[in-house]
Amino acid sequence: MKIALASDHAGFLYKKQISEMLVAAGHKIRDFGTCSEDPVDYPRFIRPAAEAVASGECERGIVLGGSGNGEAMVANRIPGIRCAVCWNTQSAELARRHNDANMIALGQRMIPLQAALDIVITWLREPFDGGRHARRIQLIDDQSG
């Protein structure tokens, strides 16, 4: 799977670890930055990653910051993106199964590294349940244009 990755300075260290794990698992990564812990403005990195997912260039995306909230807000401004802030594996599972989340946002300051890695693994393996959830996703997409 081709996965977009992006972070600000507050999510940079986890982004590196997640990238290494994904590459080792055989995924292709497109890293939109940032490339250090030097302070940056996260929308400059998150928006292009979300646009890559929305256009189909990347199948999914993972964005990181201190809390993940701002990153999710930026990503969700792009039509076709459903970015969920995840804080444990159950939230990641439900983001996929019920919300067909094509992106997730993680907060490096909010969760331990192993939890972040487990969240990514869970989110990548879970399918979308469809059914009544598909109707709700269509309602979201109908409202975002």
C-alpha positions as a Markdown table, in Angstrom:
| # | Residue | x | y | z |
|---|---|---|---|---|
| 1 | Met | 0.0 | 0.0 | 0.0 |
| 2 | Lys | 1.2 | 3.5 | -0.7 |
| 3 | Ile | 0.9 | 5.7 | 2.4 |
| 4 | Ala | 1.3 | 9.4 | 2.8 |
| 5 | Leu | 3.1 | 10.5 | 5.9 |
| 6 | Ala | 3.4 | 14.0 | 7.3 |
| 7 | Ser | 4.1 | 15.7 | 10.6 |
| 8 | Asp | 5.0 | 18.9 | 12.3 |
| 9 | His | 8.0 | 19.1 | 14.7 |
| 10 | Ala | 6.0 | 17.7 | 17.6 |
| 11 | Gly | 5.2 | 14.5 | 15.7 |
| 12 | Phe | 8.5 | 14.1 | 13.9 |
| 13 | Leu | 10.0 | 11.4 | 16.0 |
| 14 | Tyr | 7.0 | 9.1 | 15.8 |
| 15 | Lys | 6.8 | 9.7 | 12.1 |
| 16 | Lys | 10.3 | 8.3 | 11.7 |
| 17 | Gln | 9.4 | 5.2 | 13.7 |
| 18 | Ile | 6.2 | 4.6 | 11.9 |
| 19 | Ser | 7.9 | 5.1 | 8.5 |
| 20 | Glu | 10.5 | 2.5 | 9.4 |
| 21 | Met | 7.8 | 0.0 | 10.5 |
| 22 | Leu | 5.8 | 0.5 | 7.4 |
| 23 | Val | 8.7 | 0.1 | 5.0 |
| 24 | Ala | 9.8 | -3.0 | 6.8 |
| 25 | Ala | 6.3 | -4.4 | 6.3 |
| 26 | Gly | 6.5 | -3.7 | 2.6 |
| 27 | His | 4.5 | -0.5 | 2.3 |
| 28 | Lys | 5.6 | 2.4 | 0.1 |
| 29 | Ile | 5.9 | 5.7 | 1.8 |
| 30 | Arg | 5.6 | 9.3 | 0.5 |
| 31 | Asp | 7.0 | 11.5 | 3.2 |
| 32 | Phe | 5.7 | 15.1 | 3.0 |
| 33 | Gly | 7.8 | 16.3 | 5.9 |
| 34 | Thr | 8.8 | 17.9 | 8.2 |
| 35 | Cys | 12.3 | 16.6 | 8.4 |
| 36 | Ser | 13.4 | 17.7 | 11.9 |
| 37 | Glu | 12.2 | 18.8 | 15.3 |
| 38 | Asp | 12.7 | 22.5 | 14.3 |
| 39 | Pro | 9.4 | 24.4 | 14.8 |
| 40 | Val | 7.2 | 24.5 | 11.6 |
| 41 | Asp | 3.6 | 25.4 | 10.6 |
| 42 | Tyr | 1.9 | 22.0 | 10.3 |
| 43 | Pro | -0.6 | 22.9 | 7.5 |
| 44 | Arg | 2.2 | 23.3 | 5.1 |
| 45 | Phe | 3.0 | 19.5 | 5.5 |
| 46 | Ile | -0.4 | 18.1 | 6.3 |
| 47 | Arg | -2.4 | 19.6 | 3.4 |
| 48 | Pro | -0.2 | 18.1 | 0.6 |
| 49 | Ala | -0.4 | 14.7 | 2.3 |
| 50 | Ala | -4.2 | 14.9 | 2.4 |
| 51 | Glu | -4.4 | 16.1 | -1.2 |
| 52 | Ala | -2.3 | 13.0 | -2.2 |
| 53 | Val | -4.8 | 10.7 | -0.5 |
| 54 | Ala | -7.8 | 12.5 | -1.9 |
| 55 | Ser | -6.3 | 12.4 | -5.5 |
| 56 | Gly | -5.5 | 8.7 | -5.2 |
| 57 | Glu | -1.8 | 9.2 | -5.5 |
| 58 | Cys | -1.6 | 7.5 | -2.0 |
| 59 | Glu | -4.1 | 5.0 | -0.7 |
| 60 | Arg | -4.0 | 6.2 | 2.9 |
| 61 | Gly | -2.4 | 8.8 | 5.0 |
| 62 | Ile | -1.0 | 9.2 | 8.5 |
| 63 | Val | -0.4 | 12.6 | 10.0 |
| 64 | Leu | 1.2 | 13.5 | 13.3 |
| 65 | Gly | 1.6 | 16.4 | 15.7 |
| 66 | Gly | 1.6 | 17.0 | 19.4 |
| 67 | Ser | -2.1 | 16.1 | 19.9 |
| 68 | Gly | -3.1 | 15.2 | 16.3 |
| 69 | Asn | -6.1 | 17.5 | 16.5 |
| 70 | Gly | -4.8 | 20.3 | 14.3 |
| 71 | Glu | -3.5 | 17.9 | 11.8 |
| 72 | Ala | -6.9 | 16.1 | 11.5 |
| 73 | Met | -8.6 | 19.5 | 11.1 |
| 74 | Val | -6.3 | 20.4 | 8.2 |
| 75 | Ala | -6.7 | 17.0 | 6.5 |
| 76 | Asn | -10.5 | 17.1 | 6.9 |
| 77 | Arg | -10.7 | 20.4 | 5.0 |
| 78 | Ile | -9.8 | 18.4 | 1.8 |
| 79 | Pro | -12.9 | 16.9 | 0.1 |
| 80 | Gly | -12.9 | 13.2 | 0.2 |
| 81 | Ile | -10.7 | 12.9 | 3.3 |
| 82 | Arg | -12.0 | 11.2 | 6.4 |
| 83 | Cys | -9.2 | 11.7 | 9.0 |
| 84 | Ala | -9.8 | 10.3 | 12.5 |
| 85 | Val | -7.8 | 11.2 | 15.6 |
| 86 | Cys | -6.9 | 7.9 | 17.1 |
| 87 | Trp | -5.7 | 7.4 | 20.7 |
| 88 | Asn | -5.9 | 3.6 | 21.0 |
| 89 | Thr | -6.4 | 0.5 | 18.8 |
| 90 | Gln | -10.2 | 0.4 | 19.4 |
| 91 | Ser | -10.5 | 4.0 | 18.1 |
| 92 | Ala | -8.4 | 3.0 | 15.0 |
| 93 | Glu | -10.5 | -0.1 | 14.4 |
| 94 | Leu | -13.8 | 1.8 | 14.5 |
| 95 | Ala | -12.4 | 4.6 | 12.4 |
| 96 | Arg | -11.9 | 2.0 | 9.6 |
| 97 | Arg | -14.9 | -0.3 | 10.2 |
| 98 | His | -17.5 | 2.4 | 10.7 |
| 99 | Asn | -16.1 | 5.6 | 9.2 |
| 100 | Asp | -13.9 | 4.3 | 6.4 |
| 101 | Ala | -11.1 | 6.6 | 7.6 |
| 102 | Asn | -8.6 | 7.0 | 4.8 |
| 103 | Met | -6.3 | 9.0 | 7.1 |
| 104 | Ile | -5.5 | 9.0 | 10.8 |
| 105 | Ala | -4.0 | 11.6 | 13.0 |
| 106 | Leu | -1.8 | 10.7 | 16.0 |
| 107 | Gly | -0.5 | 12.8 | 18.9 |
| 108 | Gln | 3.1 | 12.2 | 19.9 |
| 109 | Arg | 2.5 | 14.0 | 23.2 |
| 110 | Met | -0.6 | 12.0 | 23.9 |
| 111 | Ile | 0.3 | 8.3 | 23.5 |
| 112 | Pro | 3.3 | 6.1 | 24.0 |
| 113 | Leu | 5.3 | 5.1 | 20.8 |
| 114 | Gln | 4.2 | 1.4 | 21.0 |
| 115 | Ala | 0.6 | 2.5 | 21.2 |
| 116 | Ala | 1.1 | 4.6 | 18.1 |
| 117 | Leu | 2.6 | 1.7 | 16.2 |
| 118 | Asp | -0.2 | -0.6 | 17.3 |
| 119 | Ile | -2.8 | 1.9 | 16.2 |
| 120 | Val | -1.2 | 2.1 | 12.7 |
| 121 | Ile | -1.1 | -1.7 | 12.4 |
| 122 | Thr | -4.8 | -2.0 | 13.5 |
| 123 | Trp | -6.0 | 0.7 | 11.2 |
| 124 | Leu | -4.2 | -0.7 | 8.2 |
| 125 | Arg | -5.6 | -4.2 | 8.7 |
| 126 | Glu | -9.2 | -3.4 | 9.3 |
| 127 | Pro | -11.7 | -3.4 | 6.5 |
| 128 | Phe | -14.7 | -1.0 | 6.1 |
| 129 | Asp | -17.9 | -2.7 | 7.2 |
| 130 | Gly | -20.1 | -1.0 | 4.6 |
| 131 | Gly | -23.8 | -1.5 | 5.1 |
| 132 | Arg | -25.5 | 1.2 | 7.1 |
| 133 | His | -22.1 | 2.9 | 7.5 |
| 134 | Ala | -21.7 | 3.4 | 3.8 |
| 135 | Arg | -24.9 | 5.4 | 3.8 |
| 136 | Arg | -23.5 | 7.6 | 6.5 |
| 137 | Ile | -20.2 | 8.1 | 4.7 |
| 138 | Gln | -22.2 | 9.2 | 1.6 |
| 139 | Leu | -24.0 | 11.8 | 3.8 |
| 140 | Ile | -20.7 | 13.1 | 5.0 |
| 141 | Asp | -19.3 | 13.3 | 1.4 |
| 142 | Asp | -22.5 | 15.0 | 0.2 |
| 143 | Gln | -22.2 | 17.7 | 2.8 |
| 144 | Ser | -18.5 | 18.5 | 2.1 |
| 145 | Gly | -18.8 | 20.0 | -1.4 |
